[in-house]
Amino acid sequence: MRIAWLLPLAALAACAGPGTGGPNLVACLVDAEHAIVDVDATPTGFALTPAEALALAVGGFEGRLDRADGAKLALTLRIEVTGAMTLQRRSWQPSPEGWRAEATDGLACEDAYAWPATVELRALPELDLAEGLVLTVTASGVATFAVRLDAAAHDGTAAPAPDDLSDPDDITAIELLWGGHRAADTWSGDVGFGIERRHDADGGPDGTVSYTYVAYGAWTAAADASGDRPAPP
């Protein structure tokens, strides 16, 4: 699967990313962050206690990677806590014109538990990934993580197909994008490559950047039989 976007360079420069504080920012931001005092108490608006959120997200999992070309590989996922859990109260930062993203279908800005974690995702020899990140469990009870890496920085053999790398002189970046979510019995997620190309990159105002997402595969993983339990925050 390939998805492509084409944007003017001027527009890219004018739009601030989440957390940058730029004047055109519209994003789901953390308004307040609180330490977790009681892991068995459910905060207002949350479906899970902190202890239940940890049990949902942390531990060892086994499953399968289904590559986009039809191949299937055994996969393991391991998530470990590396720091204290906090409770984040969040809201949408409106645009200067007063437009609020919460009014748009398909977007959500939930309060969440958050904590630093190490996530390891392996489907050898193709994927051998280990990354430190902030993992969240939303107020409605969905665990999520997302990682964006320089594709050359991972240790596996997975790479875009040669057909996806046509016109290599235009390519300015290749990223490996992987992430997952869990709300019930299994983790699931996707792995793919983001390929950025710069066109007419001579400094002129009419230059553009295209970004193409190429799916590598989808994965699922269920809790293994080791009996691992997450450590308290």
N, C-alpha and C positions, 0 to 999 in steps of 0.2 A: 504494500500500500504506500502510495506517495501522496503527500499533501504539500502544496507549495503556496507561499505567500510572496508578494512583490510590493515593496514599500519604498517611497521616496526617501532618500537619505536625509533631506531636511526634516521630514516628519519624524524619523527616528531620533534625530538630535533634539527635537523639541519635547519628546515624550519622556518623562521620568519613569524610572523603574520603581517597584515597590520598595519603600523604606528610604528612598533618596531624599524625600522632602521637597521635590521639585514642584513648581507652581501648578503644573498640569496633572498632578498625581491623583489618580482615582484607584484606591486599593483597600483591601481588608487589612487594617492595622491593629496592633495590640495597644489598647488604651491603658490597661493596667495589668500587672503580673503579680501574683501572690504565691507565697510559699504554701505547700501542702502541710497542714498540721495534723490531720487525722485521715489516714488512708482508707478508713472504713466509713467515712461520712460523705454523703452525696451533696455536692454544692447545688445551689439553686440553679435550675435549668439543665442539669446534667442527668443523663440516663444511667450512667455508671459511676461507682465509687472510684477513687484513684487506684485502689487495689485491683478492682475489676478491669480497669483500663490497662494496667500493666499485664494482667493475665491474658488479655486479648491480644496484646501486641508483641510481647517479649517471649523469647524461647527459641527452640529448634524446630524446624519444619522441613518436610520432604515433599517433593512433587515432581513436576515435569515442565520442561520448556517445549512448546510447540512452535517450531520455526515457521516463518512465513512461507518457506518453500516446501513445507510438509514434513520435514525431518523432526524427530522427537528425541529429546535428551533428558536423562535424569537430572534433577535439580535439587539443591539444598539451600535453605534460607536460615540464617541465624541472626538474631537480634539481641543485643546485650545493652543493659543500662550502663551509662558511664557518668551520670551526674544526677542532681536532684530534680524531681518533678516539680513543675509549677502549674498554676491555673492562670490562663490568659483570658481576659475579657476583651473582646474585639468589636470593632464596628467599621463600617465603610467610611473612608475619607472622601467627601464629596469634591467634585470639580469646582473651579471658581464660579461656574455658571449655576451651581446649585444642583446639578444632576447627580443622583445617587445610584450607585451600581446595584443596590439591593432591589431596585425597581425593575431590573432586567431579568428576564427568564433565564434559568439555568445557572445563576450565580448565587453563591451562599457565603455568608460570613459568620460562622458559628464561633462561640467561645470554645476553648479547647484546653485539655491538658497538654503539656509539652515537656519534653526532657531530652537531654543529649543521649545519643545511642550510637553504637557501632552496628552497621548492617552488612552482612556478608551474603552475597548471592553467587552461587557457583553452579554452572552447568559445564563441566570440564570436557574438553579443553577450550571451549569457546568463550565462556564467561567465567572470570575469576575475579570477582569484584568485592571490595571491602572499603567501606566509607564511613567516616564519622559525620553525623548529621543531627538535626533536631527532628524527632519523631513526634507526631501529634495524634491525639484521640479527640475527636470533636464531641461537643455536648450531646449529640444524638448517638454517639457510640461507634464512630468509624475511625479506625486507625489508618494513618497514611504516612508515606514518605516519598520523596522525590529527589533524584540525583541528576546532575548535569555535569559531565566530565569531558575534558579533551579526549577524543577517541584514541589518540596515540598514547594516553597515559594508563590504559588498563592492561592487565596482564594476559587476557585471553586472546584467542585467535579471531574472534568475531570482527567483521569489517563490512563496510558497504560493498555491494556487488560492483564489478567494474562498470556496468552500464549506468550505475548511479553516480559515477565519477567522471562523466563526460565533460569536456571543456575544463580540464584541471587548472588551467591558468586563471580561471575566474574564481576558483574556490579559495575563500579566505579562512574558513574554519570548518572542522568536522567534529561534532559533539556526539558523545554516547549519552543517551537519555534513558533512564530506567527508574522505575518506581513501583509502588504497590499500595493496596488498600485491603483492609479486612473489617468486615462488619458481622460476620457469622463464623462458619466453621473453617474456612480456608482463606489464606492470603491469595491474592491474584494481582497481576500487573502486566506491564508491557516493557519491551526493550526495543529501542530503535536508534536511528542515527539522524541527527540534524545537520544538514549540509548548507552552509551559508556561501552565497556567491555575491560578489560585488560587480556591477555592470557599469560601464562607462566611468570607471573609477579614476578620472583624470582631474578631480577636484572641482568639476563643474556642478552647478546647482541641480542639474537634471539627472544626476546619477541615481541608481537604485540598488537596493540590496534584496536578493531573493533568499528565502529560507525554505528548504524542502525537508519534510520529515519522511523518512523511509523506515517502515516497520521491519524489525528483525524477527520478532516473535512475541508470543504471549505465554505467561507462566502461571501456574497455580502451585500452592504448597500447603499441606495440612500439618498439624502438630505431629512430631515424631513420637516414638514410644520410649524416649529416654527418661521421661518424667521430669524434665527441666522445669523449674519454677523461677519466675523473676524475682530478683532481690528487691526489697522495699526501697523507696526513694530516700 
